[in-house]
Amino acid sequence: MSLLVTAALVFVTFPQGQPAAAATTDPKAHAAAVIAAMTASDFAKVEGDFDDKMKAALPPGRLKTMWEGVVGQLGALKACGGDVRVRAIADKQMVITPCVFERATLDVQFAFDTANHISGFSMRPAGGPYVPPSYATPAAYAESEITIGSGEWALPGTLTMPVGAGPFPGIVLVHGSGPGDRDQTNGPNKPFKDLALGLASRGIAVLRYDKRTKVYGARMAGLSGITVKDEVIDDALAAASLLRSQPRIDPARVFVLGHSLGGMLIPRVAAADPSLAGVVVLAGPTRQLDRAILEQTKYLANADGTVTADEQKGIDEAQKLVDGVAALTASVAANAPRIGNAPPSYWLDLRGYDPPAVARGQRVPMLILQGERDYQVTMDDFARWKAALGERRDVTFRSYPALNHMFMAGTGKSLPAEYLNASHVSEDVVTDIAAWIRP
């Protein structure tokens, strides 16, 4: 989705596993009672129902901040109910309740354990059926399932191939932060699917895949020493290698595209695979990740011109994250607690990383694209890319006045609620990428 997974929309990851035993109470009624308590601002009652992991994930007061943040972005809650679904996940019952706010509908999700404690909670945009963009031509491409890598980290993916004999150029799509699926689904929107269908309609094969932290989230969370190499880079390299080996693909014309966090890591991907024909950076941040989180938190808090006490708490928490990362040393990292839900190794790996400076020492052709309304990765980041690489003739820059972080059009100040509006990646972006790959 993005550099920063909006705290008001995504929180605790649900476990995966075998079907659960039946809960001792009606899970739908239990979920309705919890939502009613939050609506009545009885957050202490809800927090008293948390299991130990939830208490650690959402300390006292955090649930109130989250709920009020959602209401602030989406307007008052109008109704919950309708198509309430119950799913068995491991030894849990997950209840998904559609809730209609003034400006959007969210799926409010709870997981209840066998003792009826709340063991998982998230709020996600409720998306309808995906409708392909107008610039996709279904007769021009075909999609097939494919597996990236092998063994314990094998990932499911989709190869979108142009119709014809080829050989075709191909491109791998690399996710932003968070446990994204192959389409980089965000509410009703699927920007990576838009890109795949649009580019394949223009004669470019596209390989996209589910991110390792989505497929193996529980296993990844239990590992120490994790870095972006494990989270992102290794799988991007495996995908590029796989794409080269496919029939009707020109192995000399394989590219990699990274969005947000993926864009920030593109110089590392290029360094590890010098045979790439070129790389594309979509909204690639140039700042340290922790500092970008702080700046985004301040932006959202100040968006309406007033910083509330709860918003100030969020800023203070983000500042603590920055301070914690700055204080890390390699000697204490092995035993240091997690920072911002990531191990110290993750932050140490990124601390001091300067993507434009790394890219400046490479000779791979680059296309760098930026939405001018993007508040998560800003025009300041775009300016840093241009300052480092602007004199190179093999680097192309494009920015789009109306586009946000997902390269979808809008007006006015960009806010998280905008991401809940059904839209598509701008055709201008697809056209520019295709023209750069196939000049």
C-alpha positions as CSV (number, residue, x, y, z in Angstrom):
1,M,0.0,0.0,0.0
2,S,2.3,2.7,1.2
3,L,5.3,3.7,3.2
4,L,3.3,4.0,6.4
5,V,0.3,1.7,7.0
6,T,-2.3,4.1,8.3
7,A,-2.7,3.3,12.0
8,A,-6.4,4.0,11.9
9,L,-7.1,1.4,9.3
10,V,-4.8,-1.6,10.0
11,F,-3.6,-3.0,13.2
12,V,-3.3,-6.6,14.5
13,T,-2.6,-9.4,12.0
14,F,-4.9,-12.4,12.4
15,P,-3.3,-15.9,12.7
16,Q,-3.5,-18.5,10.0
17,G,-4.1,-22.2,10.5
18,Q,-6.7,-25.0,10.8
19,P,-10.4,-24.6,11.4
20,A,-11.4,-23.5,14.9
21,A,-13.7,-25.2,17.4
22,A,-17.0,-23.4,18.0
23,A,-16.9,-20.5,20.4
24,T,-18.9,-20.7,23.6
25,T,-20.9,-17.6,22.7
26,D,-22.4,-16.2,19.5
27,P,-19.5,-14.5,17.9
28,K,-21.7,-12.1,15.9
29,A,-23.4,-10.9,19.0
30,H,-20.1,-10.6,20.8
31,A,-18.7,-8.4,17.9
32,A,-21.8,-6.3,18.0
33,A,-21.5,-5.7,21.7
34,V,-17.8,-4.7,21.3
35,I,-18.7,-2.2,18.6
36,A,-21.5,-0.8,20.7
37,A,-19.1,-0.3,23.6
38,M,-16.6,1.6,21.3
39,T,-19.4,3.7,19.9
40,A,-20.4,4.6,23.5
41,S,-16.7,5.5,24.2
42,D,-16.5,2.6,26.8
43,F,-13.0,1.7,25.6
44,A,-11.9,0.4,29.1
45,K,-14.6,-2.2,28.8
46,V,-13.3,-3.4,25.4
47,E,-9.7,-3.3,26.6
48,G,-10.7,-5.5,29.6
49,D,-11.7,-8.1,27.1
50,F,-8.3,-8.2,25.3
51,D,-6.0,-11.3,25.6
52,D,-2.4,-10.8,26.6
53,K,-1.1,-10.2,23.0
54,M,-3.8,-7.6,22.3
55,K,-2.9,-5.8,25.6
56,A,0.7,-5.6,24.4
57,A,-0.3,-4.5,20.9
58,L,-2.8,-1.9,22.0
59,P,-1.8,-0.4,25.4
60,P,-4.5,1.5,27.4
61,G,-5.7,4.6,25.5
62,R,-4.5,3.4,22.1
63,L,-7.9,2.0,21.1
64,K,-9.6,5.3,21.9
65,T,-7.0,7.2,19.8
66,M,-7.5,4.8,16.9
67,W,-11.3,4.9,16.9
68,E,-11.4,8.7,17.2
69,G,-9.0,8.9,14.4
70,V,-11.2,6.9,12.1
71,V,-14.3,9.0,13.1
72,G,-12.2,12.1,12.4
73,Q,-11.3,10.9,8.9
74,L,-14.5,9.2,7.9
75,G,-17.2,11.0,9.9
76,A,-19.7,9.6,12.4
77,L,-20.6,6.0,12.5
78,K,-24.1,5.6,11.0
79,A,-24.8,1.8,11.2
80,C,-23.2,-1.6,11.5
81,G,-24.5,-5.0,10.4
82,G,-25.9,-6.5,7.3
83,D,-23.6,-9.1,5.8
84,V,-21.8,-10.1,8.9
85,R,-19.4,-13.0,8.2
86,V,-17.7,-15.5,10.6
87,R,-14.6,-17.3,9.6
88,A,-12.6,-20.0,11.5
89,I,-8.9,-19.2,11.7
90,A,-6.7,-21.5,13.8
91,D,-8.3,-21.7,17.2
92,K,-10.1,-18.4,16.7
93,Q,-13.4,-17.1,15.4
94,M,-13.0,-14.0,13.2
95,V,-16.1,-11.8,12.8
96,I,-16.2,-9.3,9.9
97,T,-18.9,-6.6,10.4
98,P,-19.5,-3.9,7.7
99,C,-19.8,-0.5,9.4
100,V,-21.0,2.5,7.5
101,F,-19.4,5.9,8.3
102,E,-20.4,9.2,6.8
103,R,-17.7,9.0,4.1
104,A,-16.8,5.4,3.7
105,T,-17.7,1.8,4.8
106,L,-15.2,-0.3,6.8
107,D,-15.1,-3.9,7.6
108,V,-14.6,-4.0,11.4
109,Q,-12.9,-7.3,12.2
110,F,-12.5,-9.1,15.6
111,A,-10.9,-12.4,16.4
112,F,-12.2,-14.2,19.6
113,D,-10.3,-17.0,21.2
114,T,-11.8,-20.1,22.9
115,A,-12.1,-18.1,26.2
116,N,-14.0,-15.4,24.3
117,H,-11.2,-12.8,24.7
118,I,-10.5,-10.4,21.9
119,S,-7.3,-11.8,20.2
120,G,-7.3,-9.8,17.0
121,F,-8.7,-6.5,15.7
122,S,-8.5,-4.5,12.5
123,M,-10.6,-2.0,10.5
124,R,-10.2,-2.3,6.7
125,P,-11.9,-0.6,3.8
126,A,-14.8,-2.6,2.4
127,G,-14.1,-3.2,-1.2
128,G,-16.5,-4.1,-3.9
129,P,-15.8,-6.3,-7.0
130,Y,-12.7,-5.1,-8.9
131,V,-13.5,-3.4,-12.3
132,P,-10.5,-3.3,-14.7
133,P,-9.5,0.2,-15.8
134,S,-10.6,1.5,-19.2
135,Y,-7.1,1.4,-20.5
136,A,-6.9,-2.4,-20.1
137,T,-7.6,-4.5,-23.2
138,P,-8.6,-8.1,-22.0
139,A,-8.0,-9.6,-25.5
140,A,-4.4,-8.3,-25.5
141,Y,-3.2,-10.4,-22.5
142,A,-3.6,-13.6,-20.5
143,E,-2.9,-14.3,-16.8
144,S,-1.5,-17.4,-15.2
145,E,-0.6,-18.5,-11.7
146,I,3.1,-18.8,-10.9
147,T,5.3,-19.5,-7.9
148,I,8.2,-17.3,-6.9
149,G,11.1,-19.0,-5.2
150,S,10.9,-22.4,-3.6
151,G,11.1,-24.1,-0.2
152,E,10.0,-22.4,3.0
153,W,9.5,-19.0,1.4
154,A,7.8,-19.8,-1.9
155,L,5.3,-17.1,-2.8
156,P,2.2,-17.3,-5.0
157,G,2.1,-14.8,-7.9
158,T,0.5,-13.9,-11.2
159,L,2.2,-13.6,-14.6
160,T,0.3,-11.3,-17.0
161,M,1.6,-12.0,-20.5
162,P,0.8,-10.1,-23.7
163,V,-0.8,-12.2,-26.5
164,G,1.6,-13.0,-29.3
165,A,4.9,-14.7,-30.1
166,G,7.2,-12.2,-28.3
167,P,9.8,-12.0,-27.1
168,F,8.4,-9.3,-24.8
169,P,10.0,-7.1,-22.2
170,G,8.9,-7.8,-18.7
171,I,8.7,-6.1,-15.3
172,V,8.4,-7.2,-11.7
173,L,6.3,-5.2,-9.3
174,V,7.7,-4.7,-5.7
175,H,5.4,-3.7,-2.8
176,G,5.3,-0.9,-0.4
177,S,5.3,-1.4,3.4
178,G,3.0,-3.8,5.2
179,P,1.8,-7.3,4.3
180,G,0.6,-6.5,0.8
181,D,-1.0,-8.9,-1.7
182,R,0.1,-9.2,-5.3
183,D,-2.4,-6.5,-6.3
184,Q,-1.3,-4.1,-3.5
185,T,-5.0,-4.1,-2.5
186,N,-6.1,-1.0,-0.6
187,G,-9.8,-1.0,0.1
188,P,-11.6,-1.1,-3.3
189,N,-8.4,-0.3,-5.2
190,K,-5.8,-2.6,-6.7
191,P,-3.0,-0.4,-8.1
192,F,-0.6,-3.3,-9.0
193,K,-3.4,-5.1,-10.9
194,D,-4.1,-1.8,-12.7
195,L,-0.4,-1.6,-13.7
196,A,-0.3,-5.3,-14.8
197,L,-3.3,-5.1,-17.0
198,G,-2.4,-1.7,-18.4
199,L,1.2,-2.6,-19.2
200,A,0.3,-6.1,-20.6
201,S,-2.2,-4.4,-22.9
202,R,0.8,-2.4,-24.2
203,G,3.1,-5.4,-24.9
204,I,4.9,-5.6,-21.5
205,A,4.7,-8.8,-19.4
206,V,4.2,-8.2,-15.7
207,L,5.0,-10.4,-12.7
208,R,3.5,-9.6,-9.3
209,Y,3.2,-11.7,-6.2
210,D,2.0,-11.8,-2.6
211,K,4.5,-10.3,-0.2
212,R,6.4,-12.6,2.2
213,T,5.0,-10.8,5.3
214,K,1.5,-11.6,4.0
215,V,2.0,-15.2,3.2
216,Y,4.3,-16.0,6.2
217,G,3.4,-13.2,8.6
218,A,3.4,-15.3,11.8
219,R,6.7,-17.0,10.9
220,M,8.4,-13.7,10.0
221,A,7.2,-12.1,13.2
222,G,8.9,-14.9,15.2
223,L,12.3,-14.4,13.6
224,S,15.1,-12.2,15.0
225,G,17.6,-10.3,12.8
226,I,15.0,-9.5,10.1
227,T,16.0,-6.8,7.6
228,V,14.5,-5.5,4.3
229,K,16.6,-8.0,2.5
230,D,14.5,-10.8,4.0
231,E,11.2,-8.8,3.7
232,V,11.6,-7.4,0.2
233,I,14.9,-7.7,-1.7
234,D,15.4,-11.4,-1.8
235,D,11.9,-12.0,-3.3
236,A,12.3,-9.2,-5.8
237,L,15.5,-10.8,-7.1
238,A,13.9,-14.2,-7.2
239,A,11.0,-12.8,-9.2
240,A,13.3,-11.1,-11.7
241,S,15.3,-14.3,-12.2
242,L,12.1,-16.3,-12.7
243,L,10.7,-13.8,-15.2
244,R,13.9,-14.0,-17.3
245,S,13.4,-17.8,-17.6
246,Q,9.8,-17.6,-18.9
247,P,9.0,-18.5,-22.6
248,R,8.4,-15.4,-24.8
249,I,10.3,-13.1,-22.4
250,D,13.4,-11.3,-23.6
251,P,15.8,-12.0,-20.8
252,A,17.8,-8.9,-21.7
253,R,14.8,-6.6,-21.1
254,V,13.7,-7.4,-17.6
255,F,12.9,-4.5,-15.4
256,V,11.9,-4.0,-11.7
257,L,9.4,-1.4,-10.4
258,G,9.2,-0.5,-6.7
259,H,6.4,1.5,-5.0
260,S,7.0,3.5,-1.8
261,L,9.2,1.2,0.4
262,G,9.8,-0.9,-2.7
263,G,10.9,2.3,-4.5
264,M,13.2,3.2,-1.7
265,L,14.9,-0.2,-2.0
266,I,15.2,-0.1,-5.8
267,P,18.9,0.9,-5.6
268,R,19.6,-2.1,-3.5
269,V,17.8,-4.4,-5.9
270,A,19.7,-3.0,-8.8
271,A,23.0,-3.4,-7.0
272,A,22.2,-7.1,-6.4
273,D,21.2,-7.7,-10.0
274,P,23.3,-5.8,-12.4
275,S,21.7,-7.6,-15.4
276,L,18.5,-5.6,-15.0
277,A,17.6,-3.6,-18.1
278,G,16.3,-0.7,-15.9
279,V,14.4,0.1,-12.8
280,V,11.3,2.3,-12.0
281,V,10.8,4.2,-8.8
282,L,7.2,5.1,-7.9
283,A,7.0,7.4,-4.9
284,G,10.3,6.3,-3.5
285,P,11.1,7.9,-0.1
286,T,14.6,9.3,0.4
287,R,14.3,9.9,4.1
288,Q,14.9,7.4,6.9
289,L,11.8,5.4,7.5
290,D,11.4,6.4,11.1
291,R,11.6,10.1,10.3
292,A,9.1,9.7,7.4
293,I,6.7,8.2,9.9
294,L,7.1,11.2,12.2
295,E,6.5,13.6,9.4
296,Q,3.4,11.8,8.2
297,T,2.0,11.7,11.7
298,K,2.5,15.5,12.0
299,Y,0.9,16.1,8.7
300,L,-2.2,14.1,9.6
301,A,-2.4,15.8,13.0
302,N,-2.2,19.3,11.5
303,A,-4.5,18.5,8.5
304,D,-7.5,20.3,10.0
305,G,-5.5,23.1,11.5
306,T,-5.8,21.9,15.1
307,V,-3.7,19.3,17.0
308,T,-5.8,17.5,19.6
309,A,-4.3,16.0,22.8
310,D,-4.6,12.5,21.3
311,E,-3.0,13.7,18.1
312,Q,-0.1,15.1,20.1
313,K,0.2,11.7,21.8
314,G,0.6,10.2,18.4
315,I,3.3,12.7,17.5
316,D,5.1,12.0,20.8
317,E,5.0,8.3,20.1
318,A,6.4,8.8,16.6
319,Q,9.2,11.0,18.1
320,K,10.0,8.2,20.6
321,L,10.3,5.8,17.6
322,V,12.8,8.2,16.0
323,D,14.7,8.6,19.3
324,G,14.8,4.9,19.8
325,V,16.2,4.2,16.3
326,A,18.8,6.9,16.8
327,A,19.9,5.4,20.1
328,L,20.4,1.9,18.7
329,T,23.8,0.3,18.6
330,A,24.9,-2.9,17.1
331,S,26.1,-4.2,20.4
332,V,22.8,-3.9,22.1
333,A,20.5,-4.6,19.1
334,A,20.4,-8.4,19.7
335,N,18.7,-7.9,23.1
336,A,16.9,-4.7,22.5
337,P,13.1,-4.7,22.4
338,R,11.2,-4.2,19.2
339,I,10.7,-0.6,18.0
340,G,7.5,0.3,16.3
341,N,6.7,-3.4,16.0
342,A,9.9,-4.1,14.1
343,P,13.1,-5.7,15.4
344,P,16.2,-3.5,16.0
345,S,18.0,-5.2,13.1
346,Y,15.4,-3.8,10.7
347,W,16.0,-0.2,11.8
348,L,19.8,-0.6,11.9
349,D,19.8,-1.9,8.4
350,L,17.9,1.2,7.1
351,R,19.5,3.8,9.4
352,G,21.7,6.0,7.3
353,Y,20.6,4.4,4.0
354,D,20.5,7.1,1.3
355,P,18.7,5.8,-1.8
356,P,19.7,8.6,-4.2
357,A,23.3,8.4,-3.2
358,V,23.4,4.6,-3.7
359,A,21.7,5.0,-7.1
360,R,24.2,7.7,-8.1
361,G,26.9,5.1,-8.1
362,Q,25.0,2.7,-10.4
363,R,24.6,2.8,-14.2
364,V,21.2,1.2,-14.6
365,P,18.6,3.3,-16.4
366,M,16.0,4.7,-14.1
367,L,12.5,6.1,-14.4
368,I,11.4,8.1,-11.3
369,L,7.7,9.0,-10.9
370,Q,6.0,11.1,-8.2
371,G,2.4,12.3,-7.5
372,E,2.5,15.9,-6.5
373,R,-0.4,15.5,-4.0
374,D,1.4,12.6,-2.2
375,Y,1.7,13.4,1.5
376,Q,3.5,10.2,2.4
377,V,6.3,10.5,0.0
378,T,6.6,14.2,-1.0
379,M,7.9,16.4,-3.7
380,D,10.9,17.0,-1.3
381,D,11.8,13.4,-1.8
382,F,11.4,13.8,-5.6
383,A,13.7,16.8,-5.4
384,R,16.4,14.8,-3.6
385,W,16.2,12.1,-6.4
386,K,16.6,14.9,-9.0
387,A,19.5,16.6,-7.1
388,A,21.4,13.3,-7.1
389,L,20.6,12.0,-10.5
390,G,19.3,15.0,-12.6
391,E,22.4,15.3,-14.7
392,R,22.3,11.7,-15.9
393,R,20.9,11.2,-19.4
394,D,19.7,7.7,-18.5
395,V,17.4,8.8,-15.7
396,T,14.0,10.2,-16.5
397,F,11.7,12.1,-14.1
398,R,8.0,12.6,-14.2
399,S,5.6,14.2,-11.7
400,Y,1.8,14.5,-11.8
401,P,0.0,17.4,-10.2
402,A,-3.3,15.6,-9.5
403,L,-2.0,12.3,-8.3
404,N,-1.7,10.9,-4.7
405,H,0.5,8.2,-3.2
406,M,-1.2,5.5,-5.1
407,F,-0.9,7.5,-8.4
408,M,-4.7,8.0,-8.5
409,A,-6.2,11.4,-9.2
410,G,-7.9,13.6,-6.7
411,T,-8.3,17.2,-5.6
412,G,-7.3,19.3,-2.6
413,K,-5.3,18.1,0.4
414,S,-4.6,14.3,0.3
415,L,-5.8,12.3,3.3
416,P,-6.1,8.6,4.1
417,A,-9.9,8.7,3.5
418,E,-9.2,9.4,-0.2
419,Y,-7.7,5.9,-0.5
420,L,-11.1,4.4,0.2
421,N,-12.6,5.9,-3.0
422,A,-12.7,3.4,-5.9
423,S,-10.3,4.6,-8.5
424,H,-7.5,3.4,-10.8
425,V,-3.9,4.3,-11.4
426,S,-3.7,7.1,-13.9
427,E,-3.5,6.1,-17.5
428,D,-0.7,8.8,-17.9
429,V,1.5,6.7,-15.5
430,V,0.9,3.5,-17.4
431,T,1.6,5.2,-20.7
432,D,4.8,6.8,-19.4
433,I,6.1,3.5,-18.0
434,A,5.3,1.7,-21.3
435,A,6.9,4.3,-23.5
436,W,10.0,4.3,-21.3
437,I,10.3,0.5,-21.5
438,R,9.4,0.3,-25.2
439,P,10.6,3.7,-26.7
